[in-house]
Amino acid sequence: MTSAIADLSLTELTELHSNLRAEYDELASRGLKLDLTRGKPSPAQLDLSNALLTLPGAGQYRDEAGTDLRNYGGAQGLRELRAIFSDALRVPVPQLLALSNASLNIMHDVVVHALLHGLPGVGRPWCAEETVSFLCPVPGYDRHFSICEHLGIRMIPVDMTDAGPDIAQIEQLLADDPSIRGIWCVPMHSNPTGAIYSEEVARALVSLPAAPDFRIFWDNAYGVHHIWDEHTPPDIVSLCEKAGNPDRIFYYFSTSKINFPGGGIGLVASSADNIKRMKAHLAMQTIGLDKVIQLRTVKFFDGKAENIRAHMRKVAELLRPRFELVLNSLEREFKGLDILCWTAPLGGYFISVETMPGCAKAIVAMAKDAGVVLTGAGATWPHGQDPADTNIRLAPTVPTLEELEQTMQLFTLCVKLASIDKLLTQQ
């Protein structure tokens, strides 16, 4: 192929398409059955945490204060668990709650509580407003968008940059639209682009003129998931306090992709007032959490935040070859071409690619027909509607390297075929 593919003649395009189609048909005949729809840990990654299956151990059911963890109580979560993550996340222990196994569940509950009861310092619940809107950096995380869609919250796309969402665009939107009450943020190795929020962007977000109950939903899901060099996200809780907006932040984290997704810990940090209000809501939802599971996490890391980082270096050793394979394949097949561009994330679980306009859905459908299921085109936009039909999220964490090699061989063929199909319709 050539960097000037759009300049090929009709005859040249047709011949190229025929050759690529033959390669595609041969791959499709192999009966591939691969699912790359979500960024899940591989079996090898899960094996790194198998010690959890024997923890906390027979007769081990008391915390450091001697409390019997098999019983009711402790809705705030184990203090020693919160101390580990307080250090890792740079959040004071009293402002951190360790709750259910999924941070997504906590995010959903916070939005519901705001809809039903309002937020500190504001008398009106969100449901009393004619419209409640959230800013949604795009491409972004489909699960965030699903919460808004499920609860009837209007979503406003905001462009992403390498340093975070476009602040100038956000400023204008906030000035023009008083219905905006929140923004979704994945500050470290953002899903799917891999962007790392800069200190400048974080300072701007905490200081922007906005409604008094405007909240930053800071989902630091990949905060310790570095594949190459380690990075530290902005200290968003302190920045909010210094800006005079301590209540503006809800900071989320979980161990879902650190250990076992089904048996992890979800955490949330915020201001003292927000935490006090959350605890009051929690008292209506539960009399106690599964504190034994929390204890096994404490024992797995031996009570030390440094052991989280050591564990994640082992995870990085498993992920790095997978990401290198995908990035090398994209570089080899598309460098200098005008039909695809992609991100090169330093961590997280995804690689984001941008196709020619109008090609993403066709590429995903073509891959599925040949036995490789990708995240649906458009999933990284509110309501699953990518207006340009260009973004595809690749999730290389689960397949073996051999399976990933086959996947990328097929994916690159699909990109080329769909791109040429698009060009042929324009001839």
N, C-alpha and C positions, 0 to 999 in steps of 0.2 A: 504494500500500500504506500501511498505518498502523502506528504503533508498537504498537498493541494488536491485532496480527494474530491472536493467540490468542483474542481476544474476538469475532472475526467469526462471524456465523451460518453455518450449514451452507450456506444458499443463497448467501451472499456469497462464501464460500470456493470453492464449486463454480464460480461465475461467474468469479471471478478466475483460478482454475486453467485454465478453458477458454480465456480470453484469452491467458494466458501460454503455453499449449500451442501455440496457433496461431503465436505468435512463434517458439517453439522449432522447430516443424516447418519454418518458412520458413528459419531459419538452417541447420538440418540439411540442407536441400535444396541448399545451396550447394556441397556436396562438400568441406568443410574437411578438411585433412590436416596437423594440427599436433601436435607432440610437445613437451610441457613436463614431461617426467618427470624431467629432471636439470638441475642448474644448470651448464650448459656455456657457455663463451665463444661469442659470436656470431662469424660471419665477420669483421665489422668490427672486433671486438676482437682477433681473431687477427692481422688485418692490421697492427696496431700493432707487432707483433713480427717482421714479415717480414725485417727486417735479419738476424735469426738465421740465415736460410737461406744467407747468404753468409759467415758467421763460422765459425771464427776467421779464415779467409782462407788463400789459398795460401801454403804455407811457414810458417804459424803453428801450431806444435805444441809449443812449449816454454813451461814456466811461468816465473815470475819468478826461480826459482833455476837455470834453464837445463835442467831435466829434460825429456827427450823423452817427451811424453805419449802417444805412439802405442804405447808398450810397456807391459809388465806393471808392477804396483806401485801405490802410492798409494791403498791401500784406505780411508784416512781421508778422502779427498777433497782437492781443491786448497786449499792454505792461503789463497790470495788470494780464492777464492770464499767460504770460511768466514769470512774477515775481513769481507767485505761484509755477510753475514747476521749475523755476530756483533754488528755495530753496530746493524743493524735490529732484532734480537731481544733485544739486551742480554744476550748470553751470551758468556763467554770463549771464544776460539778453540779452546783445547785441549779444551774440553768440548762441542764441536760436531762432528758428523760430517756430511759431504755424500755421500750414497749414491746409490741408484737413482732412477729418475724419479718414483716415487710414494711419498709418506709412508705411504700405507695398507699398502704392502708391508713397510715398516719396522715399523709397529705390529704387523702379523701376526707377523713374525719375533720381536719382543720377547716377545709372549705365548707363542709356541711355545718359545722358549728358557727362559722361566720354568717352563713345564709340564715340560720335559724335564730341565732342569739346576738350577732354582731361581734365586734372586737373591742378591746379596752380603749376607753376614751371616746367611744362613738355610741350614741344611743340607739341608732337604727340598725336592725339586722339587714344583711344584704338582700334578703327576700322582699324587703319593703321598698326596694328601689325598682324603678321601672325596668332598668337594664343594668346588669353587672357584666363588665368586660374584663378580660385578661389579655395581656400582651404575650405573644407566643413567638419567641425567636425561631426562625425557620432557615434551613431544615432543623427540626427538633425532635423531641421524644414523644412518640405516639401515645404513650400511657398518660402523660400529662394532658394531652389534648382530649383523650377519652374521658377524663374526669370532668373537664369543662362541658363536653358534649352531653355527658350523662346527666349533669346537674343544670343544664340549660344556660350556661354561661357563654356569652358571646366571645369569640376569639378574634384577635387582631394580629395578623402576622407582622413580625419585625425582622428586618434583615440581620443575618449574622455576619460578623467579621472574624478574623483570626484571633482578635482580642476580646470577643464577646459581642453582645447585641449592639446595634447601631445607636449610640446615645443621642445623636442629633435627631434621629427619627423618633426615638422615644420621647424626647423633650417636646417635640411638636405634637405628637399624639396626646400626651398628657395635658398640654395646653388647650387642645381643641376638644377633648372628650372627657367630661367629668365622670363618666360611668366606669372608667378604668379603676379596678381595685387590686390588681395583682399582675405579677410577671413571673413566668416560669424560667428558671435558670439552672443550667448544669455547668458549673463553673470550671470543672477540671476534666479535661479529655471529653468535652461535650459530646453528647449523643445527637447526631451521628458524625459530626464534622471533626471531632477531636480538638476543637478550640479550647484554649486555656484563657480564662478571663484575666485581664491585666488589672493591676492595682488601680490604674486610672479609671477603668470602666467601673470597678467596684465602688470607688469613691463617688463617682457620678451617680450611680444607682441609689446609694444611700442618702444622697443629698438633693435629689430631684424634687422640685415642687410637685406635690401630688395630693390626692384626697387623704384626710387624716387616717383612714383605714386602708390605705394602699399598702400592700404587703409584697415582699420579695420571697418567693418560694424557691429557696436555694438548695437544690437537690444535688448534693455533692456525692453522688452514687459511685463515682470512679476516682475519688480523692486520693486513694492509695494504690490505684491500679496503673502504675507506671510500667511501661515496657522497656524504655531506655532510661534516660536520666530521671531522677526523682525531682518532683516539683512541689511547691507549697502554695495552696490557694490563698487569696487575700483573707485576712482576719476579719471576716464580714461582721461578726457580732460586735467587735470593738469599734469597727468603722461606723456602724449604725449609732452606737453610743456617743462617739465623738461628734457625729453630725447632728446630734440632738434628736435622733429618730430611733431610739432603742427598740421600740415595738415593731419596727418595719420588717424585721427579719424573722423567717421561720427556716431554720437550717436543718436539713434532713441528711441521714446517713444510714447505711445498713451493712451487715456482714454477709448479705446474700451471695455475692460473688467472691467473698473472701473464703468462706467455708461452705456450708450446705445451704442453698437457696431455701429449701423447705424447712430448715431448722435453724435459721439465723436470728438476728436481733435487729429490729428497726429502732433508730434513735432520732430524736428531735431536740434542737436547742433553740432558745429564743431569749427575750428579755425576761426579767423577773415577773413582770405583770402578765405577760403572755403565758409563761409557765404556770403561774398561779391559776389562771383561768383554765388552762388545759387540764390541770389536775382536778379541778372542780368538775369538769365534764367527764373525766375518766372515772370519777367516783360514781357516776351514774351508769357507766358502761361495764365496769368490772370490779370485783372485790379483791382480785389479785391476779398477777401474771404467772406465767410458767417460769418461776425463778430458778428451778433446777436446771433448765436449759441455759439460763443466763450464767449459772455457776459453772457449767461445763465449758462455756466460752472463756470465762475467767481462767480456769485451770489450763485450758489449751494454750493460752498465751502466757501462762505463768504470771498473770497479773501485771505484765509489762507492755507498754506501748511499743517499745523497740522490737518486741517479738512479732508484732503485726507487720512491721516493715520487713523483718527478716523472712517471714512467711511469704509476703508478697513478692519478694525477690525470686523465690522459687516459682511462683506463679508466672512471673515475667519470663523466666527461662523456658517455660512451656509455650507461652504466647508469642514470644519474639520470632521463632522460625515461621509460624503461621502468617504473621503480618508481613514478614520479609518476603515470603513466597508470593503473597497477593500483590504487594507493592512492586516487586521485581517483575511479575507478570504484566502488570499494567504499564510499567516503564518500558518493558521490551516490546509490547504490542502497540502502544499508543503514543510513545514519545514523539513529539513533533507533528502528530496528526491533529486534525481539527475536529475530531468527533467525540472526544472524551477528555475530561479532566477529573482529578481526584485529590483527596486530602492524604497527607502522610502523618497520621496521628502519633503522638509520643506515648500514648497510653490509652486506656479504655478498652472497648470491645468492638469498635466498628471502624469501617472505612467508608467515607461518603464519596460517591461518584456523581458527576453531572454529565448527562448525555446531550446530544443535539436536541433542540426543542422538539417535543412530540414523539420521543423515542422510548422513554423509560418503560411505559406500560407494555409496549411491544416486546422489549427485551426480556422483561420479567415473564411474560406469557410464553415466549419462545423457550426460555430456560425451563419453565415448568413442563412444557410439552416433552422435553428431553430428559426429565427426571430430576431436575434441581429446583427446589422451591426456595425462592428468595423473599425477603420482606416485600410486601406489596408496594408497587410504585404509588407514590402519593402519601404513604403512611407517615412520612415525616412532616406533613402539613396538616393544619386543622381540617377536620372532616374528611381527611384522606384525599384532599383535592389540591394537588400541585398544579398551579395554573399554567406552568410552562411544560409540565410532564417531562422533567429532566432528572430528578433526584432518585437515586437508588442507594439503599443502605446495605453494605456487605457485612456479614457477621462471620468472621473466619475462625471463631474460637472452638467450635465443637468438632468439626471433621478431623480425621487424621491427615497428615501431610499428603499422603497418596490420594485421598479423596479430594483434598483441596486443590491438588494439581489438576485433577480431572474437572473439577468445578470451574477453575479459572480458564482452562482450555475451552470449555463450553461457553462460559460467560463472555470471553473476548470474541468468540465467533458470533454470539448473539448480538453483541454491540455492533460489530461490523455489518452483519446482515441487516439489522434494523436501520442502521444509518444509511446504507446504500438504498434500501427500500424507500426511505424518506427522500433521498436525493432523486431517485428515479421518478417519484411522483411529481417532482418539481421540474422535470425536464420538459 
